[in-house]
Amino acid sequence: MNLLEHFELHPVVEIHLFGIDLSITNAVVMMWVVAVLLFLFLTFIARKITLLPSRSQSIVEMILQYIYQNLVVETLGEEGAAWFPLIATLFLFIFFCNIFGLIPGAFTATSNINVTATLAILVFLIVQSAGIYKHGVFGYLKGLVPGGIPIWIAIMMFPIEILGQFAKPFSLAVRLFANMLAGHVIILVFLSLILSSKS
């Protein structure tokens, strides 16, 4: 039994254009399923909102309040409220991709480095664009180095900070991919041990 078979990409629909493989894989299908189900679920909850919340409405409100308070306000401050829809969407999408991967026969989209790297690149581009839009190119680059330090230290720190901007999304992409892969491999190992001990 190949334990890693569960994490292998399999093309569902093969598409090749100009020598580029654009095939729809099981990871893509799983992300579509998660996105559609998440959209339908939140739309259903939104249409049923009442002053006296139901159990499902209360759960969704608690999750969104947690995201707003702990991921938006504490990190970006109150002015970061404009970024709440993006952050909440990413959080819920990644969370449900991880959860749906526990369903037998389903593919864990976030256990594939292509998925996590794409999410990391998108977030990187959005963060850099927002920083440059708010502070301007010079102001944004100036903000990478703390003020009040000697010029020779600033000259050394600047390239390190630039590299750090690229290292953060890369490390987060690898960490999410590795965590999902390792966690599911451990589950499969334990299941294999249980099944082999019964025979």
DOLUMNU-729557 format. One line per 5 residues: number of its first residue (from 0); their letters; for each residue x, y, z of N, C-alpha, C, O. Coordinates in steps of 0.001 Angstrom, whole numbers. Layout:
BEGIN
NUM = A = X/Y/Z/X/Y/Z/X/Y/Z/X/Y/Z | ...
***
This chain:
BEGIN
0 = MNLLE = 843/-1210/0/0/0/0/874/1256/0/1744/1408/858 | 649/2138/-943/1392/3388/-1023/705/4449/-166/-374/4935/-506 | 1349/4801/955/726/5747/1893/566/7134/1272/-340/7877/1649 | 1431/7488/330/1376/8826/-248/432/8916/-1441/293/9981/-2042 | -216/7810/-1788/-1126/7817/-2935/-2267/8806/-2724/-2764/9409/-3675
5 = HFELH = -2678/8966/-1458/-3770/9880/-1127/-3414/11330/-1470/-4309/12155/-1651 | -2115/11650/-1560/-1676/13034/-1787/-1191/13264/-3212/-733/14358/-3542 | -1289/12245/-4058/-824/12401/-5428/-1881/13112/-6277/-3081/12867/-6145 | -1396/14002/-7154/-2300/14706/-8065/-2687/13785/-9219/-1830/13160/-9844 | -3974/13712/-9488/-4470/12926/-10608/-5315/13834/-11491/-6250/14468/-11002
10 = PVVEI = -5008/13909/-12774/-5823/14760/-13657/-7225/14194/-13829/-7399/13012/-14127 | -8221/15051/-13637/-9615/14673/-13871/-9978/14976/-15321/-10603/14165/-16004 | -9574/16156/-15774/-9729/16554/-17176/-8378/17078/-17650/-7863/18053/-17104 | -7811/16445/-18648/-6507/16862/-19150/-6655/17987/-20177/-7380/17864/-21164 | -5941/19093/-19911/-5962/20255/-20809/-4513/20681/-21042/-3774/20936/-20092
15 = HLFGI = -4119/20755/-22293/-2768/21190/-22649/-2874/22292/-23695/-3415/22089/-24782 | -2345/23466/-23343/-2371/24605/-24262/-961/25154/-24423/-319/25539/-23446 | -477/25187/-25681/829/25757/-25995/1943/25132/-25154/2867/25819/-24721 | 1841/23831/-24932/2863/23124/-24167/2756/23291/-22671/3627/22829/-21933 | 1695/23950/-22203/1494/24151/-20761/392/23221/-20279/-682/23142/-20875
20 = DLSIT = 680/22515/-19185/-299/21586/-18613/-1279/22368/-17734/-916/22816/-16647 | -2512/22531/-18199/-3559/23226/-17448/-4664/22256/-17028/-5831/22633/-16916 | -4276/21012/-16801/-5245/19975/-16466/-5959/20284/-15157/-5376/20837/-14224 | -7235/19914/-15113/-8019/20038/-13880/-7751/18789/-13040/-8144/17683/-13409 | -7082/18981/-11918/-6690/17855/-11071/-7687/17667/-9933/-8628/18444/-9770
25 = NAVVM = -7452/16601/-9143/-8313/16361/-7985/-8189/17478/-6947/-9133/17716/-6194 | -7044/18170/-6892/-6897/19306/-5972/-7790/20461/-6408/-8426/21108/-5576 | -7838/20718/-7715/-8682/21793/-8240/-10154/21490/-7984/-10916/22360/-7562 | -10542/20245/-8243/-11938/19844/-8015/-12303/20009/-6551/-13396/20477/-6231 | -11384/19620/-5648/-11667/19728/-4216/-11802/21192/-3796/-12648/21527/-2967
30 = MWVVA = -10973/22057/-4365/-11085/23487/-4036/-12400/24057/-4549/-13013/24891/-3883 | -12840/23619/-5724/-14140/24054/-6247/-15262/23602/-5327/-16173/24370/-5021 | -15191/22355/-4891/-16226/21811/-3996/-16284/22608/-2704/-17365/22984/-2250 | -15121/22866/-2111/-15061/23632/-852/-15601/25038/-1067/-16389/25524/-255 | -15191/25703/-2150/-15634/27078/-2416/-17146/27142/-2605/-17803/28031/-2064
35 = VLLFL = -17703/26197/-3377/-19150/26201/-3629/-19929/25918/-2351/-20893/26619/-2046 | -19517/24887/-1592/-20228/24544/-360/-20133/25665/678/-21105/25959/1373 | -18964/26284/775/-18788/27396/1709/-19667/28573/1316/-20293/29199/2172 | -19716/28874/23/-20565/29963/-473/-22043/29682/-189/-22759/30555/301 | -22498/28464/-497/-23903/28109/-279/-24260/28141/1205/-25331/28612/1586
40 = FLTFI = -23348/27633/2038/-23615/27602/3485/-23727/29015/4059/-24667/29318/4793 | -22768/29875/3723/-22789/31244/4261/-23951/32051/3689/-24520/32897/4379 | -24303/31793/2433/-25469/32462/1839/-26750/32044/2546/-27620/32871/2815 | -26857/30757/2844/-28021/30239/3556/-28135/30859/4950/-29222/31251/5374 | -27006/30946/5657/-27003/31541/7000/-27357/33023/6916/-28122/33527/7738
45 = ARKIT = -26798/33727/5913/-27038/35168/5778/-28510/35469/5527/-29022/36484/5998 | -29195/34600/4791/-30612/34828/4494/-31514/34503/5674/-32680/34898/5697 | -30978/33786/6651/-31782/33378/7810/-31434/34182/9067/-31823/33809/10173 | -30691/35299/8891/-30259/36086/10057/-31473/36684/10771/-32348/37289/10151 | -31497/36499/12070/-32552/37069/12911/-31928/37679/14157/-30763/37427/14463
50 = LLPSR = -32712/38489/14879/-32216/39077/16122/-32005/38005/17184/-31117/38121/18028 | -32829/36960/17136/-32651/35823/18030/-31971/34728/17216/-32646/33960/16530 | -30634/34648/17284/-29904/33777/16359/-30147/32295/16612/-30335/31854/17746 | -30137/31548/15518/-30198/30095/15614/-28817/29570/16010/-27863/30338/16133 | -28721/28263/16205/-27442/27679/16605/-26387/27869/15507/-25245/28231/15789
55 = SQSIV = -26783/27619/14257/-25827/27767/13156/-25407/29227/12973/-24243/29506/12683 | -26342/30148/13142/-26001/31569/13032/-25042/31967/14154/-24104/32733/13930 | -25274/31455/15341/-24393/31778/16478/-22972/31273/16238/-22001/31962/16552 | -22854/30060/15677/-21533/29489/15405/-20786/30334/14378/-19609/30646/14558 | -21479/30702/13299/-20851/31526/12256/-20449/32891/12817/-19363/33388/12519
60 = EMILQ = -21318/33496/13625/-21001/34799/14217/-19792/34711/15145/-18961/35619/15167 | -19687/33621/15913/-18528/33449/16799/-17238/33303/15998/-16210/33873/16362 | -17293/32537/14905/-16107/32353/14059/-15681/33679/13445/-14500/34028/13469 | -16652/34426/12889/-16334/35705/12258/-15848/36729/13282/-14965/37533/12984 | -16416/36702/14479/-15963/37610/15538/-14529/37286/15953/-13724/38184/16197
65 = YIYQN = -14223/35995/16030/-12852/35575/16359/-11878/36066/15299/-10820/36606/15623 | -12236/35876/14028/-11357/36316/12939/-11166/37822/12988/-10049/38317/12840 | -12263/38553/13197/-12180/40017/13208/-11327/40516/14370/-10474/41386/14192 | -11560/39965/15554/-10879/40459/16744/-9413/40033/16788/-8534/40849/17066 | -9147/38747/16511/-7802/38207/16715/-6904/38285/15485/-5682/38343/15620
70 = LVVET = -7480/38286/14305/-6650/38320/13105/-6623/39685/12432/-5665/40012/11731 | -7668/40487/12639/-7729/41790/11963/-7361/42909/12924/-6375/43614/12711 | -8150/43077/13984/-7955/44219/14892/-6610/44151/15599/-5897/45153/15666 | -6247/42968/16134/-4992/42876/16887/-3762/42987/15994/-2683/43344/16467 | -3915/42684/14713/-2782/42758/13796/-2724/44087/13051/-1664/44705/12951
75 = LGEEG = -3872/44525/12528/-3909/45716/11675/-4528/46932/12350/-4423/48044/11834 | -5174/46734/13505/-5878/47836/14151/-7263/48016/13543/-7646/47296/12621 | -8000/48972/14061/-9369/49207/13585/-9411/49619/12115/-10381/49328/11415 | -8364/50291/11648/-8342/50707/10244/-8186/49514/9294/-8385/49644/8087 | -7830/48364/9848/-7701/47161/9027/-9016/46465/8762/-9037/45403/8140
80 = AAWFP = -10139/47054/9231/-11453/46437/9031/-11780/46248/7557/-12534/45345/7196 | -11212/47102/6705/-11471/46985/5262/-10924/45674/4700/-11377/45202/3657 | -9944/45088/5397/-9342/43838/4942/-10025/42606/5521/-9645/41477/5212 | -11034/42826/6362/-11721/41701/7002/-12320/40706/6000/-12153/39502/6194 | -13015/41153/4927/-13569/40167/3978/-12507/39255/3366/-12727/38050/3240
85 = LIATL = -11357/39819/2983/-10293/39013/2386/-9724/38023/3397/-9558/36842/3093 | -9427/38508/4601/-8829/37647/5624/-9799/36547/6045/-9400/35394/6207 | -11076/36903/6223/-12076/35905/6606/-12253/34857/5510/-12399/33670/5804 | -12242/35290/4249/-12382/34356/3126/-11215/33379/3078/-11413/32175/2918 | -9995/33902/3217/-8818/33035/3211/-8845/32056/4374/-8572/30868/4204
90 = FLFIF = -9179/32565/5560/-9221/31727/6760/-10212/30582/6583/-9874/29420/6810 | -11437/30913/6177/-12479/29895/6041/-12159/28919/4905/-12401/27718/5031 | -11621/29428/3805/-11290/28556/2679/-10215/27543/3074/-10359/26348/2816 | -9142/28020/3699/-8059/27118/4118/-8547/26146/5184/-8223/24960/5146 | -9328/26652/6134/-9845/25801/7215/-10693/24662/6662/-10518/23506/7048
95 = FCNIF = -11618/24996/5751/-12500/23957/5223/-11787/23036/4236/-12170/21874/4104 | -10761/23525/3541/-9942/22628/2723/-9263/21587/3608/-9174/20415/3242 | -8783/22019/4775/-8146/21096/5718/-9152/20093/6278/-8866/18898/6359 | -10337/20585/6665/-11357/19720/7268/-11904/18722/6252/-12054/17540/6564 | -12201/19183/5047/-12765/18295/4026/-11777/17211/3618/-12174/16156/3124
100 = GLIPG = -10485/17474/3826/-9478/16471/3520/-9540/15264/4433/-8967/14220/4122 | -10231/15394/5560/-10378/14264/6491/-11454/13282/6038/-11536/12170/6561 | -12275/13680/5075/-13322/12791/4572/-12665/11685/3753/-11883/11980/2849 | -12964/10422/4045/-12350/9327/3283/-12613/9470/1782/-13748/9691/1359 | -11558/9341/993/-11673/9447/-456/-11520/10858/-988/-11324/11051/-2187
105 = AFTAT = -11610/11856/-99/-11451/13255/-528/-9964/13603/-586/-9138/12973/74 | -9646/14610/-1381/-8257/15051/-1515/-8039/16295/-671/-8856/17216/-698 | -6950/16330/76/-6621/17502/887/-5874/18505/18/-4680/18348/-240 | -6583/19535/-430/-5990/20492/-1372/-4763/21177/-789/-3793/21435/-1502 | -4806/21471/511/-3694/22195/1130/-2491/21297/1418/-1484/21769/1946
110 = SNINV = -2584/20003/1076/-1418/19128/1209/-589/19147/-68/373/18390/-200 | -960/20011/-1008/-218/20159/-2251/465/21517/-2267/-179/22544/-2054 | 1764/21522/-2517/2545/22762/-2450/2098/23774/-3491/2265/24976/-3286 | 1527/23314/-4615/1045/24246/-5641/-75/25132/-5104/-141/26322/-5412 | -951/24540/-4302/-2087/25281/-3741/-1603/26299/-2721/-1956/27476/-2798
115 = TATLA = -792/25849/-1762/-337/26754/-702/586/27838/-1265/557/28980/-806 | 1403/27482/-2258/2295/28484/-2856/1494/29540/-3612/1829/30724/-3562 | 441/29123/-4311/-398/30082/-5039/-1079/31047/-4078/-1117/32252/-4325 | -1620/30513/-2972/-2243/31377/-1957/-1218/32348/-1378/-1514/33526/-1177 | -6/31845/-1109/1042/32695/-537/1451/33801/-1508/1664/34941/-1094
120 = ILVFL = 1564/33475/-2792/1942/34482/-3791/867/35556/-3918/1179/36743/-4017 | -399/35140/-3916/-1499/36107/-4000/-1483/37059/-2807/-1614/38272/-2972 | -1322/36506/-1609/-1291/37348/-408/-78/38271/-442/-180/39442/-76 | 1066/37754/-878/2280/38570/-979/2060/39766/-1900/2400/40896/-1550 | 1494/39515/-3069/1254/40595/-4031/257/41619/-3496/424/42821/-3703
125 = IVQSA = -787/41139/-2804/-1784/42052/-2236/-1169/42919/-1145/-1404/44127/-1098 | -374/42294/-262/249/43042/842/1210/44099/306/1189/45243/759 | 2053/43722/-656/3017/44680/-1205/2300/45817/-1932/2671/46982/-1798 | 1272/45467/-2701/519/46492/-3435/-175/47452/-2484/-169/48663/-2705 | -777/46914/-1420/-1465/47763/-446/-486/48674/278/-787/49843/519
130 = GIYKH = 694/48144/629/1707/48956/1303/2208/50091/433/2361/51220/900 | 2464/49792/-836/2934/50820/-1769/1840/51846/-2049/2118/53040/-2157 | 582/51377/-2167/-540/52290/-2413/-722/53268/-1244/-1007/54447/-1452 | -553/52765/-16/-791/53607/1159/369/54563/1439/145/55722/1788 | 1602/54086/1289/2758/54886/1710/3596/55419/542/4507/56222/745
135 = GVFGY = 3287/54973/-672/4141/55329/-1798/5356/54409/-1834/5667/53749/-843 | 6038/54364/-2968/7172/53444/-3108/8277/53787/-2119/8779/52908/-1419 | 8663/55073/-2057/9760/55475/-1166/9373/55271/297/10162/54742/1080 | 8167/55686/665/7727/55537/2052/7628/54081/2465/7939/53731/3604 | 7190/53219/1530/7078/51792/1845/8456/51167/2054/8666/50407/2999
140 = LKGLV = 9393/51496/1159/10747/50961/1306/11423/51505/2552/12172/50796/3223 | 11153/52773/2859/11725/53386/4070/11201/52704/5326/11922/52577/6316 | 9926/52258/5285/9324/51609/6448/9867/50225/6735/9605/49666/7800 | 10623/49662/5801/11206/48340/6037/12329/48382/7057/12634/47379/7702 | 12948/49559/7199/14056/49708/8156/13611/50637/9276/13118/51729/8994
145 = PGGIP = 13768/50240/10545/13361/51106/11663/14106/52434/11642/15273/52498/11257 | 13425/53481/12057/14047/54799/12104/14954/54948/13319/14814/54223/14304 | 15881/55891/13239/16745/56199/14375/17946/55289/14528/18604/55324/15568 | 18254/54474/13528/19430/53603/13627/20526/54167/12731/20232/54877/11769 | 21799/53856/13039/22905/54369/12207/22751/53924/10759/22222/52851/10470
150 = IWIAI = 23232/54782/9855/23058/54537/8429/23715/53242/7981/23199/52557/7099 | 24865/52897/8588/25575/51686/8160/24795/50430/8546/24858/49418/7848 | 24058/50495/9660/23212/49358/10040/22001/49280/9114/21577/48195/8718 | 21448/50458/8773/20296/50495/7867/20655/49910/6507/19851/49204/5898 | 21876/50209/6024/22315/49686/4727/22403/48154/4769/22069/47481/3794
155 = MMFPI = 22857/47613/5907/22940/46153/6037/21569/45516/6221/21317/44418/5726 | 20677/46212/6941/19361/45644/7237/18431/45643/6028/17582/44761/5895 | 18589/46626/5152/17644/46767/4041/17552/45516/3163/16448/45028/2924 | 18691/44974/2670/18565/43755/1853/18028/42567/2642/17346/41705/2088 | 18339/42524/3943/17814/41427/4778/16297/41534/4898/15591/40527/4844
160 = EILGQ = 15798/42761/5060/14350/42970/5157/13651/42648/3838/12548/42101/3829 | 14300/42991/2724/13737/42663/1407/13618/41147/1265/12586/40634/832 | 14684/40436/1634/14645/38971/1583/13578/38415/2524/12916/37423/2218 | 13423/39075/3676/12411/38639/4644/11000/38750/4091/10140/37927/4403 | 10760/39769/3269/9432/39930/2662/9092/38759/1749/7932/38358/1648
165 = FAKPF = 10115/38209/1081/9898/37047/213/9890/35745/1015/9208/34787/651 | 10656/35719/2109/10778/34486/2900/9499/34168/3672/9168/32998/3865 | 8779/35199/4114/7565/34969/4915/6517/34157/4164/6089/33119/4668 | 6083/34591/2967/5074/33788/2274/5576/32410/1892/4811/31446/1910 | 6868/32303/1542/7428/30992/1189/7385/30047/2378/6977/28893/2248
170 = SLAVR = 7810/30542/3549/7829/29691/4739/6419/29294/5165/6204/28165/5605 | 5444/30216/5039/4059/29894/5402/3472/28859/4445/2734/27969/4866 | 3801/28977/3152/3313/28005/2166/3858/26620/2470/3117/25637/2440 | 5151/26539/2762/5779/25245/3064/5249/24685/4378/5037/23478/4502 | 5037/25555/5355/4561/25079/6663/3168/24478/6572/2915/23409/7128
175 = LFANM = 2250/25164/5865/895/24636/5723/907/23322/4946/256/22354/5338 | 1648/23296/3848/1758/22079/3043/2332/20926/3868/1795/19819/3845 | 3422/21184/4599/4081/20128/5380/3202/19647/6527/3152/18450/6812 | 2507/20576/7190/1626/20188/8293/502/19270/7813/217/18248/8437 | -130/19640/6706/-1227/18820/6177/-717/17460/5704/-1343/16432/5961
180 = LAGHV = 411/17461/5020/973/16206/4519/1370/15297/5672/1014/14119/5689 | 2111/15843/6642/2582/15037/7776/1417/14521/8612/1406/13358/9014 | 438/15383/8874/-707/14969/9692/-1487/13834/9071/-1871/12889/9760 | -1724/13919/7767/-2487/12875/7096/-1677/11593/6930/-2232/10495/6981 | -363/11731/6732/482/10537/6661/457/9791/7987/393/8562/8008
185 = IILVF = 507/10526/9094/459/9886/10416/-862/9151/10606/-888/8034/11124 | -1971/9785/10183/-3279/9126/10279/-3289/7838/9468/-3776/6809/9936 | -2749/7894/8247/-2706/6710/7397/-1812/5622/7993/-2123/4435/7891 | -704/6024/8612/188/5047/9251/-532/4331/10385/-465/3106/10491 | -1220/5094/11234/-1955/4476/12342/-3067/3558/11838/-3280/2477/12388
190 = LSLIL = -3771/3985/10797/-4818/3133/10229/-4229/1844/9673/-4812/771/9830 | -3073/1952/9024/-2419/758/8471/-1979/-185/9584/-2100/-1403/9453 | -1468/376/10682/-1072/-462/11815/-2265/-1163/12432/-2179/-2332/12808 | -3391/-443/12540/-4598/-1039/13107/-5103/-2190/12219/-5452/-3263/12713 | -5134/-1944/10907/-5627/-2966/9985/-4693/-4169/9924/-5142/-5313/9845
195 = SSKS = -3382/-3897/9961/-2432/-5014/9897/-2433/-5836/11188/-2177/-7039/11156 | -2718/-5193/12320/-2750/-5933/13598/-3976/-6839/13691/-3961/-7829/14423 | -5036/-6506/12953/-6249/-7325/12979/-6118/-8579/12120/-6799/-9578/12352 | -5230/-8514/11121/-5109/-9653/10210/-4156/-10723/10747/-3947/-11747/10096
***
